[in-house]
Amino acid sequence: MPYRNIYLPPKWACLSFAILLFFQFVCVLQTQAQTRYTVSGTVTDRASGEHLIGATVRDLKSGKGTVTNTFGFYSLTLPEDSVLIAITYIGYKADGFRYLLDKNTTQNVTLEQSSILKEVEIVGERYERIEERAQMSRIDIPIQQIKNVPAFMGEKDVLKALQLLPGVSAGGEGQSGIYVRGGGPDQNLILLDGVPVYNVSHLFGFFSVFNPDAVKDVSLIKGGFPARYGGRLSSVIEINMKEGNENEFHGEGTIGLIASKLTLEGPIKKGKSSFIVSGRRTYIDILARPLIKAGFAAEGSEGVVGYFFDDVNAKVNYRFSEKDRVYLSFYTGQDKFYADFGERDEDYEDQFKAGLGWGNVTSALRWNHIWSPKLFANTTLTYSRYRFETSNGYESRELENRTVVSEDKFDLLYFSGINDVAGKIDFDFLPSPDHYVRFGANVILHTFKPGTFRA
């Protein structure tokens, strides 16, 4: 029989769609009719207490499973029966538990890092079909993998590691700009702990503002962006900061060709709260200052010229109960170029000043609450600020017997910026292993300060 196009009037098409949804709902209710209980909890690192994102939680008997969300929370609803739960995460020893599931149960799991891998013979690999994935075009990159990428001038860089992925390219040799599938860098949404960062470049684009020592994981979404991100033309890059070690205090530092870094983390109250502070700064301007001053002196003048960038990441968290946890994270970073030089004599003084600077400030206050074994909520208040400014100034004075006879002065300042204040609430609802529902709401106040000149 030849194929024919069948046209349904709009009202019949809507009715058919409603009937389809009704039957699907009835099928779900029938599935849920049998006695089912939920096992839920969090998966964390045994040594540091850090939540593990994307850990796999699976019942080996039924084959049903789920993964932990951004805050390490999982929820798995199964029929009443004995269960054999296995928890796995790359780079960690697998763990699990077995018991009779006859009521809703909370089971928090800690995994131990695996330093020695046994010899493995790979026979075959089964790939997950792309049409069966809940989130397509998403790539999750562990921070350890980013640190293993060869560094430009000794500086590990998050965005340079992303440039090695398919569909991503750099704007120029050595630069940290991200061009995803032909889109420009300004078409990417870049989030640090859920807060947008508007300028992600240090040193005029050669380094990014993200300090790898303070980053826990990075996710790149190249298409099909979930509605919770608000939409972008090119990509979404989600970066989460470390939470700090809950069990012991330790620090690390590095001295590089371009910058030096220092990271400190540890418990505030052991097992309940922790902190992490990480700072980075260049010192080229400090080392070069004596040489620059000597160069001006050789020309019969005095002055200084320099450039530096710095950034600071900080985060604290406190667990009030098994169901409530609060996070406060903060980031600030700036780039600054400055020049101040002139000539002096008994009869005149000439002074020239110039400056160029830009920087970001972000902060986020989060509250995690587990309303039920199947419902997880995250409430966030965020603030983001970006500023760019440049200045030029000239001052000339004519002297007579060390007294100012005449003066000529000129100053020009250019300034622009963005201020964002936002609030949002996100829910993760897991009614069954086959369904993962996310919903929420957000509100944001954008304040744009377009470029203006002030003399």
Disulfide bonds with the S-S distance in Angstrom:
none
